[in-house]
């Protein structure tokens, strides 16, 4: 009997708590696959009294006996990956087998420089709000068919040829467009060879590893980065990431067929947050946003930037249900809402005087919409020790049940605190 493939997908603007959901599921799966994005993502896991932040490593790395795959759809910052591995090794927590896809593209130093230069060139008010980790420029090189892949770090001659061409091209941009100093070939080449030496033991065919696991009857978990509203095609364009964060991206980013995915779980916060620029229809007023930010610890795991905070947007969530084909919702940070007297939930938009219930990601539409709220009574009780759904306060249960009714998808997981044990399972 062949194994099953499950996926954990962000349904909002990232930072939904995918890492802790993956960690909760990882104990019963055999293979965990990170399939897109790069070090601009940060998945936080609290386990055994310690906090771990993974930017590139799959969240299943804390479990012994698992296989963790960094798929071909990821853009890999080698230095970041090496530091994450060494950090786990120092703590004796490098428990899983890691496979790094040789087809994954490498974030090079010039990508980071160009990322910052392009943001500067856009000027105030037009910046995307990138993390300046080189993600966009690396994906651009991939599409332009001049990218450097992980496997190239292991071949000095191929690396030299590709790097020579790329630096000639990018140094023209840096010197003639951005009026910056050119980058040194020798320094980057030597650094890249060192990366290759350190990462060589992990490099393999990620797609083949996943295929063989499925054929052997193992369960595979696809771990997405960012979220649906940051998807390059289905998010709030142009304020999006540079890859496909939706479930379909898991197929291309991991190298599997779409019919192999049997369960698609979308992760949503009980409210909404966003980092960086772009439209945010349910963004709260300053006082409410500060309360949510302080109680929820809403600061970027990658950048430390304070997140913009607001109320749950069901128009956007139903969009995520549709484009991902969600079979379940993992609702995180319900505990953060404790103490709120009133809880607005966006059930529609008002656009130029008309009620709109279907999501459109384009900036020109979203910048003009106003949220139409349905207001719920809040609850004062602390939910952090709740072990099952019936132990939640009545108003919290009504809040969850309304989400299920409106989306047509069951809430299969409820997070009531940041720790591994602070969760309510309802089918996940």
C-alpha positions in Angstrom: 0.0 0.0 0.0 1.4 3.4 -1.0 1.9 6.1 1.5 -0.1 9.3 1.9 0.9 12.9 1.3 -0.4 15.7 3.6 0.2 19.4 3.3 0.3 22.3 5.9 -0.5 25.6 4.1 -0.6 29.2 5.4 -4.0 30.8 4.6 -3.1 34.4 5.4 0.0 36.6 5.0 2.3 34.1 6.6 3.2 33.9 10.3 0.1 31.8 11.0 1.9 29.3 13.2 2.6 26.7 10.6 5.8 25.6 12.4 4.0 24.5 15.5 1.3 22.8 13.5 3.9 20.9 11.5 5.6 20.0 14.8 2.3 18.7 16.2 1.8 16.4 13.1 5.5 15.4 12.6 5.4 12.7 15.3 3.1 10.6 13.1 4.7 11.1 9.7 7.9 9.8 8.2 9.1 12.5 5.9 8.8 16.3 6.2 9.3 18.4 3.1 9.9 22.2 2.9 8.9 23.0 -0.7 9.2 26.7 -1.5 10.4 30.1 -0.2 13.7 30.8 1.5 15.2 32.3 4.6 12.6 35.1 4.4 10.4 32.6 6.3 10.6 31.8 10.0 8.9 28.8 11.6 8.9 28.9 15.4 8.6 25.7 17.4 8.6 25.5 21.3 9.6 22.1 22.5 11.1 20.6 25.6 11.4 24.0 27.2 13.3 25.6 24.3 12.4 27.8 21.4 13.6 26.9 17.9 13.3 29.1 14.9 13.8 27.4 11.5 14.3 29.6 8.4 15.2 26.8 6.0 15.2 23.5 7.9 11.9 21.7 8.0 10.2 21.8 11.4 10.4 18.0 11.7 14.2 18.2 12.4 13.5 17.9 16.1 12.1 14.3 15.7 14.6 11.4 15.7 14.2 8.9 12.8 12.5 11.3 10.4 13.7 12.3 7.0 13.5 16.0 6.3 13.8 17.3 2.7 14.5 20.8 1.4 12.9 20.6 -2.0 13.9 21.9 -5.4 11.4 24.8 -5.0 13.3 26.3 -2.1 15.9 29.0 -2.7 18.7 28.2 -0.2 20.9 30.6 1.6 23.8 28.2 2.3 25.3 30.2 5.2 21.9 30.4 6.9 21.4 26.7 6.5 24.8 25.8 7.8 24.2 28.0 10.9 20.9 26.3 11.5 22.4 22.9 11.3 25.4 23.8 13.5 23.0 25.3 16.1 21.0 22.0 16.3 24.3 20.0 16.4 25.6 22.0 19.3 22.4 21.2 21.3 22.4 17.6 20.2 19.1 18.1 18.4 20.1 17.2 14.8 17.9 14.1 15.1 16.5 13.7 11.6 18.1 12.8 8.3 18.4 15.8 6.1 18.2 15.7 2.3 19.0 18.9 0.4 17.8 18.9 -3.2 20.6 19.4 -5.6 18.1 21.2 -7.9 17.3 23.9 -5.3 18.7 27.3 -6.3 21.2 29.1 -4.2 20.8 32.6 -2.8 24.2 34.3 -3.6 25.6 37.4 -2.0 24.7 39.6 -5.1 21.1 38.6 -4.7 21.0 40.2 -1.3 22.7 43.4 -2.5 20.3 43.6 -5.5 17.3 43.0 -3.3 18.2 46.1 -1.2 19.0 48.2 -4.2 15.7 47.5 -5.9 13.8 48.4 -2.8 15.7 51.6 -2.5 15.1 52.3 -6.2 11.3 52.0 -5.8 11.3 54.9 -3.3 9.1 55.7 -0.4 5.5 54.5 -0.7 6.3 52.0 -3.5 8.4 49.5 -1.7 7.3 45.9 -1.5 8.6 45.5 2.1 10.9 42.5 1.3 13.1 41.0 4.0 16.1 41.9 1.8 17.3 38.3 2.0 17.8 38.0 -1.8 14.8 35.8 -2.3 13.2 37.7 -5.2 16.4 38.2 -7.2 17.3 34.5 -6.8 13.9 33.4 -8.2 14.4 35.9 -11.0 17.7 34.2 -11.9 16.0 30.9 -11.8 13.3 32.0 -14.2 15.9 33.7 -16.4 17.8 30.3 -16.6 21.0 31.6 -15.2 20.6 30.6 -11.6 23.2 28.6 -9.6 21.9 25.4 -8.1 23.0 23.5 -5.0 24.6 20.8 -7.2 26.7 23.5 -8.8 28.4 24.2 -5.5 29.9 20.8 -5.8 31.5 21.3 -9.2 34.2 24.0 -9.3 34.3 24.3 -13.1 30.6 24.7 -13.5 30.4 27.1 -10.6 33.2 29.2 -12.0 31.5 29.4 -15.4 28.1 30.4 -14.0 29.4 32.8 -11.5 31.6 34.6 -14.0 28.6 35.2 -16.2 26.3 36.3 -13.4 28.8 38.7 -11.9 29.5 40.3 -15.2 25.8 40.9 -15.6 25.0 41.9 -12.0 28.0 44.2 -11.6 26.8 46.2 -14.6 23.5 46.7 -12.7 25.3 47.6 -9.5 27.8 50.1 -11.1 25.7 51.6 -13.9 22.2 51.6 -12.5 22.6 51.7 -8.7 26.1 53.5 -8.7 27.5 50.9 -6.2 30.9 49.2 -6.2 31.3 45.9 -8.1 31.4 42.6 -6.2 34.6 40.5 -6.1 34.5 37.2 -8.0 37.3 35.6 -6.0 35.6 36.2 -2.6 32.3 34.8 -3.7 33.8 31.9 -5.5 35.8 30.8 -2.5 32.9 31.2 -0.2 30.6 29.2 -2.5 33.2 26.3 -2.6 33.3 26.3 1.2 29.5 26.1 1.3 29.6 23.2 -1.1 32.1 21.2 1.0 30.0 21.6 4.1 26.7 20.8 2.5 27.9 18.0 0.3 26.9 15.2 2.8 23.3 16.3 2.6 22.8 16.8 -1.2 20.6 14.4 -3.0 17.5 14.0 -5.2 14.7 15.2 -3.1 12.0 14.2 -5.5 13.3 10.7 -5.7 13.6 10.4 -1.9 9.9 11.5 -1.6 8.8 9.0 -4.3 10.5 6.1 -2.7 9.1 7.0 0.6 5.5 7.0 -0.8 6.2 3.7 -2.6 7.3 2.2 0.7 4.1 3.2 2.4 5.5 6.1 4.4 3.5 9.3 5.2 4.9 12.5 3.7 4.2 16.0 5.1 4.6 19.1 2.9 5.5 22.2 4.8 4.7 25.5 3.2 6.3 28.9 3.9 4.6 32.3 3.8 0.9 32.1 3.1 -1.8 32.1 0.5 -2.2 35.9 0.5 1.5 36.2 -0.4 1.3 33.7 -3.2 2.8 35.1 -6.4 -0.3 34.3 -8.5 -3.2 34.3 -5.9 -2.0 36.8 -3.3 -2.2 40.6 -2.9 0.0 41.3 -6.0 2.4 43.0 -6.2 2.8 42.9 -2.4 3.6 39.1 -2.5 6.5 36.7 -2.2 8.3 35.3 -5.2 7.0 31.8 -5.2 3.8 29.8 -5.1 2.9 29.3 -1.4 -0.4 27.6 -2.1 -0.9 23.8 -2.0 -0.3 23.5 -5.8 3.2 24.9 -5.3 3.9 21.8 -3.1 3.7 19.6 -6.2 6.3 21.5 -8.2 8.4 22.4 -5.2 8.7 18.9 -4.0 8.5 17.0 -7.3 5.3 15.0 -6.8 2.0 14.6 -8.7 -1.1 16.5 -7.5 -3.2 13.4 -7.0 -0.8 12.2 -4.4 -1.9 14.8 -1.9 -4.7 13.4 0.2 -5.1 16.0 3.0 -4.7 19.8 2.8 -4.7 21.6 6.1 -4.7 25.4 6.1 -3.3 27.3 9.1 -5.1 30.5 10.2 -4.6 32.7 13.1 -7.8 33.5 15.1 -7.1 37.1 14.0 -4.9 38.4 11.1 -1.4 39.9 10.9 0.8 41.2 8.1 4.5 42.2 7.8 5.6 44.9 5.4 3.7 46.9 2.8 0.5 46.1 1.1 -3.3 46.2 1.6 -4.7 44.9 4.8 -8.5 45.4 4.8 -9.1 44.3 8.5 -6.2 46.1 10.0 -7.2 47.2 13.5 -6.9 50.7 15.1 -3.7 51.4 16.9 -5.0 50.6 20.4 -6.5 47.2 19.4 -3.5 46.4 17.2 -1.0 47.1 20.1 -3.0 44.8 22.4 -3.0 41.9 19.9 0.7 42.5 19.1 1.7 42.5 22.8 -0.3 39.5 23.8 0.5 37.5 20.6 4.2 38.4 20.5 3.7 39.6 17.0 7.2 40.3 15.8 8.8 38.7 12.8 10.8 35.5 13.4 13.1 36.4 10.5 13.4 40.2 10.8 12.1 41.1 14.2 9.8 43.7 12.6 6.5 44.4 14.5 3.6 42.8 12.6 0.6 44.8 11.6 -2.4 43.3 13.5 -6.1 43.1 12.7 -9.3 41.1 12.8 -10.1 37.8 11.2 -11.0 38.1 7.5 -13.3 35.4 6.3 -13.5 36.7 2.7 -9.7 36.1 2.4 -10.0 32.8 4.3 -12.7 31.4 2.0 -10.4 32.4 -0.9 -7.6 30.3 0.7 -10.1 27.4 1.1 -10.9 27.6 -2.6 -7.5 27.9 -4.2 -5.9 25.3 -1.9 -8.8 22.8 -1.8 -8.5 22.8 2.0 -9.8 19.7 3.9 -9.3 21.2 7.3 -8.3 24.4 9.2 -5.8 24.6 12.0 -6.7 27.7 14.1 -3.9 29.1 16.1 -3.5 31.7 18.8 -7.1 31.5 20.0 -5.8 32.3 23.5 -4.6 35.7 22.3 -8.2 36.8 22.0 -9.0 36.2 25.6 -9.9 39.5 27.3 -11.3 41.2 24.2 -14.9 42.4 24.9 -15.9 42.5 21.3 -14.5 40.4 18.3 -15.2 41.8 14.8 -15.1 39.2 12.0 -15.0 40.4 8.4 -17.8 38.6 6.5 -17.8 40.8 3.3 -16.2 43.9 1.8 -17.8 47.1 0.8 -16.4 48.2 -2.5 -17.6 51.5 -4.0 -21.0 51.1 -2.3 -21.5 47.4 -3.2 -21.3 44.4 -0.9 -18.6 42.0 -2.2 -18.1 38.5 -0.8 -15.5 37.2 -3.2 -11.8 38.0 -2.7 -9.7 39.7 -5.4 -6.0 40.0 -4.7 -5.1 43.0 -6.9 -4.0 46.1 -5.1 -6.3 48.4 -7.0 -9.3 46.5 -5.6 -8.2 45.9 -2.1 -7.0 49.5 -1.5 -10.6 50.6 -1.9 -12.5 48.1 0.1 -13.9 48.5 3.7 -14.6 45.4 5.9 -18.2 44.5 6.7 -18.0 43.1 10.2 -20.1 40.7 12.2 -19.4 41.3 15.9 -19.1 38.5 18.5 -19.0 38.7 22.2 -15.6 38.0 23.6 -14.6 36.0 26.7 -12.5 36.7 29.7 -11.4 33.2 30.6 -7.9 32.0 30.2 -7.9 29.2 27.5 -4.3 28.1 27.8 -5.1 25.0 29.8 -8.0 23.8 27.8 -7.5 20.3 26.6 -10.7 19.7 24.5 -13.2 21.7 22.6 -15.9 21.5 25.3 -13.6 23.0 27.9 -13.3 26.2 25.9 -15.5 29.2 27.0 -18.9 29.2 25.3 -18.1 32.4 23.3 -14.9 30.9 22.1 -16.7 27.8 20.9 -19.2 30.0 19.0 -16.4 31.8 17.4 -14.8 28.6 16.1 -18.2 27.1 15.0 -18.9 30.3 13.0 -15.6 29.9 11.1 -16.5 26.3 10.3 -20.0 27.3 9.1 -18.8 30.2 6.9 -15.9 28.3 5.3 -17.5 24.9 5.0 -14.3 23.3 6.4 -13.9 21.7 9.8 -11.5 23.3 12.3 -9.3 20.3 13.1 -6.7 21.9 15.4 -7.0 24.8 17.9 -3.9 26.4 19.4 -4.4 27.8 22.9 -0.8 28.6 23.7 2.7 28.5 22.2 3.9 25.3 23.8 3.8 21.9 22.1 1.2 20.6 24.5 -1.1 23.6 24.3 -3.3 22.4 21.5 -6.8 20.9 21.0 -6.9 18.2 18.3 -10.2 17.6 16.5 -9.0 15.4 13.7 -5.5 16.6 12.8 
